[in-house]
Amino acid sequence: MVQECLQPVFEQHKLSKYGFLLKQITHPLATSKQHYFKTAWVFADTRSPLWAEVNDVFFNPHAKPIDDDRVGVALGYPEVSRSFAGESKFSAVDLTEMGELEVEMGRRVCSVRAFDFRCGSEHFGNLVPYFERCAAAAKEVGTVLRM
């Protein structure tokens, strides 16, 4: 999918000259919860203050699994402490993609998650502004997100 859809757009618009990188993870990459990221693709802004962390987390081989909190930081997610009572899940659902899939398949489909976080309810106040920024950016390209 990436090679057939995203890579041609990336090349056509010469996004690398604006500091963007589209690169596949070519080595085994385990995290504390996700066992295997090898062959996943990363679209990154090399001019971002987060670039050093992105580069280290995703493109440098590590002998031990990477902590999920580091992956979250590299992805630009809001920081959420692991020490919380009663784990909850904060999810953003892509209503536009769900609607398109339902039309294509002729039936209801399961939720299409744009992103989610495991956290305590005390962290929702930090996550809501993040969701609002993501929803506004998605809206600019014609996508509707819902919590």
N, C-alpha and C positions, 0 to 999 in steps of 0.2 A: 504494500500500500504506500509506504513512504517513498520507495524508489519510483513508483509509477505516478504518484500524485504530487507529493510535496517536493521531491527533489527537482523535477522539471520547473516548478514555480520558483524554487530557491535559485536555480541557475538562470532562468529567464530574467528575473528581476535583480540579478547580481547582488544578492543579499549579503554575501561575504564582504563586499566593499563597505557595507554599513556596520560591520563588526559582528554579523551573525554567523553562526556555525551550525551545520547540520551534520552530525557524526554518529556513527553506530558504535555501540559498546562492543568491543571485540574480545574481551577477556571475561572469565567468570567473575561476577560481582554479586556477592551475597550481602543481604542486610539482616538485621536482627529478626525481621518478620518475613521479608520477601526472599525466597531462597535463590532466585536466579534472575539476573537482569541481562545476561549475555544476549546479544543480538538486538536489544532494545535501542531505540534511536533517541538522541538528545538534540533539541533545537535550543541553542543558547546564544546569549548576547555576550560576546567576549569583552565588551566595554562596560559591562555591569560590575558594580562593586562585589557582586557575588561570584564573579568568574573564577577566581582562584579556588573557591570551595567547590564549584561545579566541576572544574577540571580535576581537582584531587579526588573527589568522591566518585565520579563516573569514568574517568579515563586513566587513572593510575591504579594498577593492580594492587590489591591489599591481601595480606596473608590471612587476616581474620575478617569476619563479617563487619560491615559498616553499620554503625548505630542508626536507627531510623530517624532520630532527631537530626543527625547530620544531613541525611538525605532531604528531609523537610527544609532545612536551612538552604541547602543548595538549590532546591526547587522554588525558593522564595516564599514558602509557606510561613504564616505567622508562627512564632515560637509558642509552643504549648508545653508546659511542664509535664513530666511523666508522673509526678506525685500528685494525684488527685483521687478523691473518693468517688467511687461509682462511675465507671467508664461509660461514656456516651459516644454517639457518632454524629458529627456535623457533616451533612452532605449537600452538595449543590448538584442539581439535576438539570440536564440539557433538554428542555422541553421542545426545542426546535428539532433536534435530532430524533427524539422520540416520535414526534409527529410525522416526520419524513419516513421513518421506519414503519410506522403503523400504516401509512398510505401504501408503501411498497409491499408490505406483507399482507395487507388486508385484515389485520387483527391488532389487538392491543399488544404492546411489547413491555418488557420489564423496564425499569428506570435506567436511563443512560446517565451514569455519573460523570460529571465534569471533574470533580475532585471531592475528597472527603478527608476528615480528620477524626481520629479517636482522641477524645479529650474529656475533661470533666465539664459539667454544666457551668462552672464558674469561669470557664474560658470563652464561652459564647460571646461575651462582650468584646473580646479581642478579635473574634472570627467574623463577626457581622460586618465591620468596616472593610475587612479583606474581601468578603463575599460581594459587598456593594461595589468595590472597585472592579472586581472580576466581571460582575453582571453588566456594569457600564461599558467595559471594554468589549464584552461579547455582543452587547446590543449594537455597538458601532458596526459590527460585521453581520448583523442580522440574526443573531442567536439570542434566545431567551433562556436565562438560567433561573432556577427556583431553589429555595432552601428546602 
